[in-house]
Amino acid sequence: MTKQILLSTPHMGELEQKFVQEAFDTNWIAPVGPHVDAFEQEFCDVVGSSHAAALSSGTAALHLALQLIGVSAGDEVFCSTLTFIATASPITYLGAKPVFIDSDRTTWNMNPELLREALDKRAKLGKLPKAVAIVHLYGQSADIDPILAVCNDYEIPLIEDAAECLGATYKNRSPGSFGKIGIFSFNGNKIITTSGGGMLVSDDQKLVEKARFLATQARDPAPHYQHTEIGYNYRLSNVLAGIGRGQLRVLGDRVEARRHNFEVYKQALGNLPGIEFMPEADFGRATRWLTCLTINPAAFGADREQVRLALAKQKIEARPVWKPLHLQPVFADCECIGGEVAEELFEQGLCLPSGSNLTEEDLERVTSAILAL
């Protein structure tokens, strides 16, 4: 029976089970415990942030990040358009509205020049956004310096959605550690996983302490249950934090495995007419969380969707790149600045199987299927 090759699956080892067993042995099952504390500190050591709060998801981390910097009903938040909806959904949770910014071709991430032009125009109108939320897409850092510079010029907090790029670098630092707040995801398809989970990081200790407070139902310090604010049930469990601790120890190996996948794909397919791979900007090192390419149908002889369906017939999962958020029906009334680059990337872009546990045989099946078209 032909094995199914999936896009990006969890990759477990022995250390994860050891930490989980420790949680069971000590009966630390509840959403607090020593693994949570240790995971937060160890994560800070890896990404270079001073403080971290382990949470139930990356989406929860984004929601808290926006609330912590004061986003509220009627505000606008500038946001990357080429991303998963979880980047923008939390903006709407708070009654605010996203304004989408197009990508550049160098990184596929938010275009710094478009952002500056948009903020310059808004400043003249006296209508600056409450925050800017950039995404580091598919394991590739955005060009942070010019984005952070214009945010600082206008005193606008920068939130970094680094859900897809743990292990990447930007000028020898970790994306997610530059802005006011960074967020990461440990969903099952990410480079490391806790099955479901996320992390909020910041160099501002008070912000992270407030994040933990809000994430634990905003319970005031009292012997009884007392609440002067509305909070959320957003803390990561001690069991899942144990998985995260084990996964964090093999992060480097997981990154190398995904970069190897990319090199195999590029060597086999990179010279085909109409095929171009997602570029790696010269300011850092991408993780290649997913290997992404674009297909020019006129040159290749088949379009992205035909390739995807041909792979699916052979039990190989591939997916289009993210549909730009400004094209999503739920955001039909939201402004988008630019959009043509993101739209073209969506129209032609395909993500190939990229898990760190793919075998050489798996990679050969994928490349052979594409070469046979």
N, C-alpha and C positions, 0 to 999 in steps of 0.2 A: 504494500500500500504506500502511495506517495506521501511523504511527509509534508505537512504544511509549513511554509516559512513565513513567519509573522514579522511585522514591521520592527518592533522593539519590545522585547520581553524582559521580565525580571531576570536577574542573574545572581543567584544566591550562592553562598559559600558555607564554610563551617563555622566561622566566627559569629555569624548572625545567630545561629542556633545556640551557641554557647551563651551569648548575652540574654537571649530570650529564656533559656532554661534557668539562668540566674534570677530573672524576674519571677519566674514561677516558683523557684525554690524559696525565695524570700517573701513571696506573696505580694510583691510590689506590682500590682496589676492596674491600679487606679491611674488616672491621668496626671499623677505627680510621682516623683521617685528619683532614685539616684541615677538611673540611665538618662532621664530627661536632663538633669543638671549636667551630667558628663557630656552628653551629646551636644548641648549648647556650647560648652566650653571648647570641646574638640572641633566643632564646626567653626568657631571663631578663629581658632588656631590655623585652620586650613585656608579660610578666605581672607583673613587679615582684618576682620572687624572686631570691635571691642566688646560688643554685647549682642546677645541673640536670644530669641524666644522661639521655642519649638512649638509648632501649631499643627492643627488638623489637616491643613491643606495650604497650597500656595495661594489659592483664592482667598482663604481666610486671612492670610498674611497681607495681601493687597488691600482687603477691606479695612483691616486695622490700620495699615500704613496711611491710607487716605484719611481716615477719621482722626488719626493722631496729628496730622498736619493741618487739620481744621477744615477739610472739604465738607461742604454742607449743601443743602437744597439751593438750587439756583446758580451754583458755581459751575465753571467750566474747567475741564482738565484736558490738556493736550496729550494725545496718546498715539502710539504707533498704530497704523492701520493694518499692516501685514502681521497678524498675530492671532492666537487663539482668543476666543471671546472672553475667557476668564480675565484677561488684562483689563477689559472695559466694563464688564458686568458690575464689579464692585463700585465703580463710579456711579452707576445708576442706583445702587442700593442706598446711597446717601442723598438721592434726589438731585445729584449733579448731572452734567451732560458732557459726554466726550466730544472733543474736536479732533479729528483724525489727521495725521501727518503722513505723507507718502514716504516710501523708502528711497535710499540711494542704491546704485548698482554695485558699489564697492563692497558693501556689507549686507545688503538686503534689509538693513535696519533703518530707523528713522533718519531722514535726510537733515543733517545739521544746518545746511544753508536755508532750506525751506522753513525750518523751525525759527531761525533768526529773523528771516523776512516776516514771518507771521507774527512774532512777538514785537518786532519793531512797529508793525502796523497797529497791533492791538494797543501798544503803549501810547501811540498818538491819539487813539480813540478813548483812552482811559479805561480799557476793558481787558486787562491782563487775566490769564487763567490763574486758578488757585494753585495748580501744580502741573508738572510735566511728568508723564509716565513713559519711560522708554523701555523697549524690549530688546533683549539680546537673543537673537533668533537662531534656532537650530544649532546652538553651540558656538555661535559667532558673536563676539562682542560688537556692540555699536561703537561708533567713534565718539567716545565719551567726552574728551577734553573740550571740543567746541560746543557740545550740547551743555555741559556743565558751566562753561564760561558764560553763555548767554543767559542761562538760568540765574547765575550769580549776579549778572549785570542788572537783572530785573528783580532780584531777590525772590525768585520763585523756587520752591522746594522741588528737588528732583527725586523721583522714585524710580528705582531700577528693578524691572521685572527680569530677574536672572533665572527664571524657572528652568530654562532649557540649556543653561551654559555653565553649570558647576564644573570646575576643572579647567575652564578656559582662562586666558590671560589677556589683559590690555596693558601694554607697556609694563609688563612684569608684575602686574597686580591683578587681583581677581575682580571681574565685573560683579557688580552688586555691592562693592565696598566704597564706591565713590560718592554716591548721592546721599541725601538725608537719610533715606531708608532703602535697603535692598531686600528683595524677597526671592526665595528659592522654593522649588517643588520637589517632592519625593514620590510623585505618582508612580504607578507600576511601570510606566514606559520610559522613565527618566534614567540617566546614567547610573545613579544610585537610587534605591527606593526604600521606603518604609511601608510599602503597600499603598498607603495614602498618608500624606503629611506635607509639612512645609516649614520654612524657617524665615523669620523676620530678623534682619540684622541692622545695626546702627552703631555709630560711635557715641551716640547720645544715650547715656545710661538711663536718664529719666524717661525718655520715650519708650525704651524697651521694658522698663518696669511697668509703665502704664499699659503697654501691650499685654503683658502677662496678667495684669489686673483685669483688663477688659475681657481677656480670653478665658478667664476663670469666673464668668458670670458677674464680674465687678462686685465681688463680695467684700464688704468693708471689714477692717480688722475689729471683730467683735466676737464674743463667745457664742452669740446667736447669729442667725442669718439676717444680715442687714445690708441694704443696698440703697445708695444714693445716686447711682447711675445705672443705666441699662448696659448689660454686658452680653457676652456670648459664650457658648460652650465650644471653644476653639483650641483647647490645649491638646498636645500630642500625648498619647498614653505611654507609660513607662515600658510596656512590652514593645511597642513600635519603635520607641527610641533605642531600644536594644538592637533591633534590626539595623537602624540607622548607624549605630556605632560600628557594627561589623562591616557594613557597606562602605563607610567612610574610609576604612583602612585599606580598601582595595580600589579607591577612586582612581589613582594613577594607572593601575592595570586596566580598568574599564575604559579610560580615555584612550590609552594606547590601542586597545582592541578596536575601538570605533574608528580611530584614525587609520588603522590597518585596513578595515573594511573599505574606507574611502580610497585608499591607494590601490587596492585590488580593482575596484570599480573604474577608477580613472585610467589605470593601465589598460584595462580590457576595452573600455568604451570611449575613452577620451578623444580618440582620433576619428570617431564616426562623424560624418557630416551632420550638422544640425544639433549636436550634443554639446552643451556647456555645463560645467559643474559650478556649484555655488563657490564664489571666490573666497580666498582666505586673505583678509586684509593684512598689510605688512606691519601693523602696529601691535599685533599679538598672535596668539596661538588658539585656534578653534579646537573644540573637542570633536567636531563632526558627530554630534549627538545623533543626527540623521544625515545620511548622505543625500543631498538634493542636487538635482540637475534640471536644466531646461531643455525642451525639445522643440526645435523649429521644424514644423511639419513639412514645409516646402523643401527643406534640405534633407530631412531624415526620411521622409516618405510615409510617415505615420505621425499622428498627433499624440499628445500626452495621454488622452483618454483611451485611445486605441492600444497604446503600450500597456497602460494599467490593466485593461481588460484581458489582454493577451497573457500577462503575468498571472492574473487571477485564475485563468483557465488551467494554469499549471500549479495551482495552490501556492502562489507567491503573492503575499500582500504588499502592495505599494499604494501610496496615497498622494492626491494632489497636495501642493503646498497650501498653506492656510488661505482660505477665501478672505480677501480684505474686508475688514469690519465695515467699511463704508458701503459695501455691497450687500451686507446682511440686512434682511427685511426689518429686523428689530431696531436697526439704527438708520432707517431710511430718511429720517428727518434731521440727522446730524450733519454738521459741516465737515467737509474733507478738503484739506489743502493739498493740491496735487492729486495723485491717485493713479496716474498712468503707469508708473513703474510697477507698483504693487499689482495692478490688474494684469499686466503682461506676465509677471512672474506666476501669478495664479493660473493664467490661461495655459502657460507652457511648462510649469514646474511640477516635478514629480519627486517624491521621497521614496528611496529604495530601502529594503530591509537593512537594518543597521545595528541590531543587537550585539552586545559584546560577547554573547555566547554563540554566534554564528560559526559554523565550521567552514573549512575551505571548500568542502563539497557543496554546502549551501550557497556560498558565493559563486561557485562555478555554475550552479543551476540558474541563478539569477542572470548572470552575464550571458550565458549561453542562450537563455530565452530571449534576451534583447537582441543579441547578435543574429538570431534566426529570423527576426522580423524583416 
